[in-house]
Amino acid sequence: MRHNGKEAGEVQGRADQRPAPVRKAPFLVLLFFVILFALGVAAGEPRRVLEQAVSICLSCIGIG
C-alpha cells in the first residue's frame, strides 16, 4: 500500500537513523523540584505563606 509515494512502513530520511536519545536533565530537575515541594508542604510552608498574604492584604487596605 502506497501513501504519498512511500511504501507502507517506510520512514522518511535515512534508513539507519536511530531514535533521539532521551534527555535525562529535565527529568532530574523535575524530580528535584517535586522533592523540594514535598519538603515545603511537610514543613507547613503553605499555611505560613497564606497567613502572610492575608496580613499583607489587610495592611494594604488599612485594616491590619
MILUMMAR-346400 format. One record per residue (C-alpha): residue number from 0; residue in three letters; x, y, z. Coordinates in Angstrom, 1 decimal. Layout:
<node num="NUM" residu="ALA" u="X" v="Y" w="Z"/>
...
//
This chain:
<node num="0" residu="MET" u="0.0" v="0.0" w="0.0"/>
<node num="1" residu="ARG" u="1.4" v="3.3" w="-1.0"/>
<node num="2" residu="HIS" u="0.8" v="6.7" w="0.7"/>
<node num="3" residu="ASN" u="2.3" v="9.9" w="-0.7"/>
<node num="4" residu="GLY" u="4.7" v="7.9" w="-2.8"/>
<node num="5" residu="LYS" u="6.1" v="5.8" w="0.0"/>
<node num="6" residu="GLU" u="5.7" v="2.1" w="0.8"/>
<node num="7" residu="ALA" u="3.8" v="1.2" w="4.0"/>
<node num="8" residu="GLY" u="6.3" v="1.1" w="6.9"/>
<node num="9" residu="GLU" u="8.9" v="3.2" w="5.1"/>
<node num="10" residu="VAL" u="10.2" v="6.1" w="7.1"/>
<node num="11" residu="GLN" u="11.3" v="9.4" w="5.8"/>
<node num="12" residu="GLY" u="15.0" v="10.2" w="6.0"/>
<node num="13" residu="ARG" u="17.9" v="7.7" w="6.3"/>
<node num="14" residu="ALA" u="17.1" v="4.1" w="6.9"/>
<node num="15" residu="ASP" u="19.8" v="3.8" w="9.5"/>
<node num="16" residu="GLN" u="18.6" v="6.7" w="11.6"/>
<node num="17" residu="ARG" u="18.5" v="6.0" w="15.3"/>
<node num="18" residu="PRO" u="15.9" v="7.5" w="17.6"/>
<node num="19" residu="ALA" u="17.0" v="10.6" w="19.5"/>
<node num="20" residu="PRO" u="18.5" v="9.8" w="22.9"/>
<node num="21" residu="VAL" u="16.3" v="10.5" w="26.0"/>
<node num="22" residu="ARG" u="17.5" v="13.7" w="27.8"/>
<node num="23" residu="LYS" u="17.8" v="13.0" w="31.5"/>
<node num="24" residu="ALA" u="18.4" v="16.5" w="32.8"/>
<node num="25" residu="PRO" u="14.7" v="17.7" w="32.5"/>
<node num="26" residu="PHE" u="13.5" v="14.7" w="34.5"/>
<node num="27" residu="LEU" u="16.2" v="15.2" w="37.2"/>
<node num="28" residu="VAL" u="15.2" v="18.9" w="37.5"/>
<node num="29" residu="LEU" u="11.5" v="18.0" w="37.8"/>
<node num="30" residu="LEU" u="12.3" v="15.3" w="40.4"/>
<node num="31" residu="PHE" u="14.4" v="17.8" w="42.4"/>
<node num="32" residu="PHE" u="11.5" v="20.4" w="42.4"/>
<node num="33" residu="VAL" u="8.9" v="17.7" w="43.4"/>
<node num="34" residu="ILE" u="11.1" v="16.8" w="46.3"/>
<node num="35" residu="LEU" u="11.5" v="20.4" w="47.3"/>
<node num="36" residu="PHE" u="7.7" v="20.9" w="47.0"/>
<node num="37" residu="ALA" u="7.1" v="17.9" w="49.3"/>
<node num="38" residu="LEU" u="9.6" v="19.1" w="51.8"/>
<node num="39" residu="GLY" u="7.9" v="22.6" w="51.8"/>
<node num="40" residu="VAL" u="4.5" v="21.1" w="52.3"/>
<node num="41" residu="ALA" u="5.7" v="18.8" w="55.1"/>
<node num="42" residu="ALA" u="7.3" v="21.9" w="56.8"/>
<node num="43" residu="GLY" u="4.0" v="23.8" w="56.8"/>
<node num="44" residu="GLU" u="5.0" v="26.4" w="54.3"/>
<node num="45" residu="PRO" u="1.7" v="26.8" w="52.5"/>
<node num="46" residu="ARG" u="0.0" v="27.8" w="55.8"/>
<node num="47" residu="ARG" u="2.7" v="30.3" w="56.6"/>
<node num="48" residu="VAL" u="2.5" v="31.8" w="53.1"/>
<node num="49" residu="LEU" u="-1.3" v="32.2" w="53.3"/>
<node num="50" residu="GLU" u="-1.0" v="33.8" w="56.8"/>
<node num="51" residu="GLN" u="1.5" v="36.3" w="55.5"/>
<node num="52" residu="ALA" u="-0.6" v="37.0" w="52.4"/>
<node num="53" residu="VAL" u="-3.7" v="37.7" w="54.5"/>
<node num="54" residu="SER" u="-1.8" v="40.1" w="56.8"/>
<node num="55" residu="ILE" u="-0.2" v="41.9" w="53.9"/>
<node num="56" residu="CYS" u="-3.6" v="42.3" w="52.1"/>
<node num="57" residu="LEU" u="-5.3" v="43.5" w="55.3"/>
<node num="58" residu="SER" u="-2.5" v="46.1" w="55.9"/>
<node num="59" residu="CYS" u="-2.8" v="47.3" w="52.3"/>
<node num="60" residu="ILE" u="-6.4" v="48.2" w="52.7"/>
<node num="61" residu="GLY" u="-5.8" v="49.7" w="56.2"/>
<node num="62" residu="ILE" u="-7.5" v="47.1" w="58.4"/>
<node num="63" residu="GLY" u="-4.5" v="45.2" w="59.8"/>
//
